[in-house]
Amino acid sequence: MNVDEKIRQFFPILSQQVHGKPLIYLDNAATTQKPITVTDAVSDYYETINSNVHRGAHYLSTLATEAYEKARIQVQKFINAKYSHEIIFTRGTTEGINLVAATFAQKMLKADDEVIVSRMEHHSNIVPWQLACEKSGAVLKVVGIDQNGDLLLDDYQQLFTKKTKIVAITHTSNSLGTINPIKQIVDIAHQHQVPVLLDGAQGIKSCGIDVQAVDCDFYCFSGHKIYAPMGIGVLYGKEHWLEQLPPYQGGGEMIKHVSFEKTTFNDLPFKFEAGTPNVAGAIGLQHALQFVEEVGHQQMIDYEKELLRYAVEQMKEIENIRLIGTAKEKSAIISFLLGNHHPADTGTLIDFMGIAVRTGHHCTQPLMDYLNIPGTVRASFAVYNTKKEIDVFVKALCSAQNMLD
């Protein structure tokens, strides 16, 4: 697949200049840019059918409800969930993980139970489980990784005991780019009758997911990392798990009947969707997933990996560069350091050359502590990036290194 101007024209933001230089946007692991089909769909909702859903008997409410539920079906098909009511709309990956962690703490976890996470997790898949453990008395156990950034599967298997209640592991590391063997992870857990939550914030774009084939019990992702608006996300959960878990928030929409003596709760998925939802965001997510399907998701994945291979080869020629994360299977993320220079210095210098990257610990402080580094510079690719942009990026890194030295 070759990126041509037809694809880039969907993203007018890319045509601007930054500090007098053409923008080269390599911060896609933080958030992707939005195609005009998505922004047009969001604008159209507010300009033509803006209304609250499910509750109104009037025409606009009916149209808004139909559009909202159509978006849910689009997500169901995109990840191959068995039922549309297994799709819970959230604000993003973080809220999805918090929902599962909080409700597990309320009903499924007790003192001395165990929760398994990995050393490469984003804070969003660590802190909610720490809170759940503090509330319930459960214990957090951590799967190790090797120096390349690969998960230690032998270590993982040995962590299971009769007290293990859930595994929560990232599909793809946001710092290292490591693509974890999620099918193997799920199969091992299921041998111990333990459910698995996968953090799909990075994996949804860089790998894709068939939740029935992988057989995970929960999968969370954020729309803004796959060309959709910010503030919309998805929690997929198997029907039997979602039925067992208590509501996460109380309010409108998630109830069947309320009295001062007792409240009965709504059916799935509305049991977990209290309050007015982000209807425009859901519609934007629908159009983003349609954009991915029209371009071809597998073609996008293959192209991003082609960019990754090209960038790694070019960057190896830079003197004293340190690539952080060299796992066997990687998404289109490169974390690195220029010698012993602080990543923020590198990022600031190349920003003045028009290049957007991310610097810091990337919300993975335990991982950075393990690697004994303060953070990294992270470049991450999407369908609209080009090899020509990578050439400019590498040249900018050489210039930055000369200035820093």
C-alpha positions, -999 to +999 in steps of 0.1 A: +000+000+000+013+035-009+000+066+008-011+091-019-025+125-017-061+110-018-056+097+018-038+127+031-066+150+017-089+134+043-067+151+070-065+188+063-047+194+096-016+178+080-013+206+054-004+233+079+030+246+089+046+246+124+074+271+132+076+277+095+081+241+086+056+216+071+040+196+099+052+160+103+029+144+128+045+114+145+025+114+178-002+089+167+001+067+197-011+096+218-040+105+194-046+101+157-058+129+134-094+128+123-106+124+087-131+149+074-157+122+071-156+120+109-156+157+116-184+162+091-205+135+107-201+151+141-210+185+128-239+171+109-253+155+141-253+188+160-266+208+130-294+184+120-305+158+146-291+170+180-314+154+207-311+132+237-315+095+229-339+067+241-362+090+261-379+112+236-410+104+216-403+132+191-387+129+156-352+142+164-349+119+194-359+089+172-332+098+146-306+104+173-314+071+189-312+052+156-278+068+148-265+060+183-275+024+181-262+021+145-228+031+159-230+004+185-237-022+158-207-008+137-184-014+167-199-049+173-191-059+137-156-042+138-144-063+167-167-093+160-186-093+193-214-119+195-241-094+205-244-056+202-254-054+239-219-065+248-207-031+235-207-005+263-199+031+253-175+049+276-153+080+276-123+059+266-100+030+276-094+045+310-131+046+320-136+010+306-108-004+328-120+016+358-155+002+353-143-034+353-119-029+382-144-010+404-172-035+398-148-065+404-137-049+436-173-045+447-185-081+439-157-104+427-126-096+448-120-103+485-090-103+509-059-121+496-074-126+461-049-119+433-049-097+402-023-102+375-009-072+354+024-068+335+054-046+340+047-028+307+012-015+316+000+020+311-010+037+344-046+033+334-042-005+337-023-003+370-039+024+392-075+012+389-064-023+399-044-009+428-076+009+440-096-023+436-070-042+456-070-015+484-108-016+486-110-054+486-078-065+502-067-083+471-030-084+459-015-071+427+010-095+410+032-084+381+044-104+351+080-096+341+095-087+308+129-092+292+153-064+281+138-065+246+103-058+260+089-092+255+065-106+281+079-135+301+053-162+295+069-187+318+068-161+346+031-154+336+021-191+339+038-194+373+019-165+388-015-183+387-029-197+420-063-207+432-067-171+444-062-155+410-094-137+400-086-117+369-057-109+344-054-074+330-028-070+303-022-046+274-027-058+238+001-036+226+026-015+248+022+022+243+059+027+253+077-002+237+054-011+208+054-048+220+025-068+206+017-093+232+006-129+223-030-122+235-045-155+224-018-174+244-024-151+274-061-157+273-058-195+268-034-199+298-058-178+320-088-198+309-071-230+318-072-217+354-109-204+349-096-168+352-111-140+330-089-117+310-092-079+303-072-066+274-062-030+272-067-023+235-059+014+234-030+008+210-040-026+197-073-016+182-055+004+154-021-014+152-034-050+153-072-051+152-091-076+173-116-105+168-129-108+204-146-141+197-115-157+181-092-144+209-119-153+235-110-124+258-136-116+285-132-078+283-116-055+257-113-017+261-103+009+236-105+047+229-119+061+197-094+089+194-066+064+188-083+050+157-093+083+139-124+090+160-132+120+183-119+123+218-142+114+247-157+082+232-145+047+239-157+011+241-158-016+267-166-050+253-176-076+278-189-111+274-226-111+282-223-135+312-197-112+328-216-080+322-247-096+337-229-105+368-212-072+375-230-045+394-237-010+379-207+013+378-226+046+381-262+054+391-285+079+373-308+081+344-309+055+316-294+027+337-326+020+356-359+001+351-377+014+381-368+037+409-385+041+443-371+053+476-372+017+488-355+000+459-342+004+423-341-022+396-316-019+369-319-017+331-309-045+307-275-045+289-259-024+276-279+005+293-271-008+328-236+006+324-245+038+305-258+062+331-266+097+321-267+115+287-242+097+264-217+112+239-240+106+209-219+127+186-188+108+197-204+075+190-214+087+155-179+099+149-165+065+160-188+048+136-175+069+107-139+064+118-143+026+118-160+029+084-130+049+071-107+022+084-127-005+067-129+014+034-091+019+033-086-016+045-075-023+081-050-050+073-035-029+045-032-001+071-015-024+096+009-037+069+018-002+058+025+010+093+048-019+098+066-011+066+071+025+079+084+010+111+110-012+094+121+017+072+124+041+102+144+016+123+169+010+095+173+047+089+176+055+126+203+029+132+226+051+112+224+078+138+254+079+161+248+069+198+210+063+193+195+039+218+163+021+206+141+012+236+119-018+229+130-044+204+104-071+208+099-098+182+064-084+174+060-047+174+035-021+164+045+011+146+060+027+176+097+036+181+110+047+215+145+059+217+171+082+233+199+102+217+229+092+238+224+104+273+204+135+263+171+141+281+142+131+258+125+165+264+155+183+250+153+162+218+116+166+214+117+204+219+145+208+193+127+188+166+094+205+173+111+237+160+118+217+128+080+209+124+081+174+138+056+163+165+067+134+188+059+125+224+085+127+252+085+115+288+075+084+306+043+079+286+023+070+317+045+039+322+067+050+352+072+015+366+085+004+332+109+033+329+121+026+365+128-010+355+147+002+324+165+027+345+158+057+322+138+089+328+117+084+297+120+082+260+113+101+228+085+082+210+076+084+173+045+066+162+031+062+127-003+062+111-017+056+076-011+092+065+026+092+073+052+087+045+088+075+041+097+110+029+085+123+063+107+097+080+137+109+060+131+145+073+126+131+108+160+113+108+178+143+094+162+164+121+174+140+148+210+142+134+207+180+136+194+178+172+222+155+182+248+179+168+232+208+188+229+188+220+265+175+217 
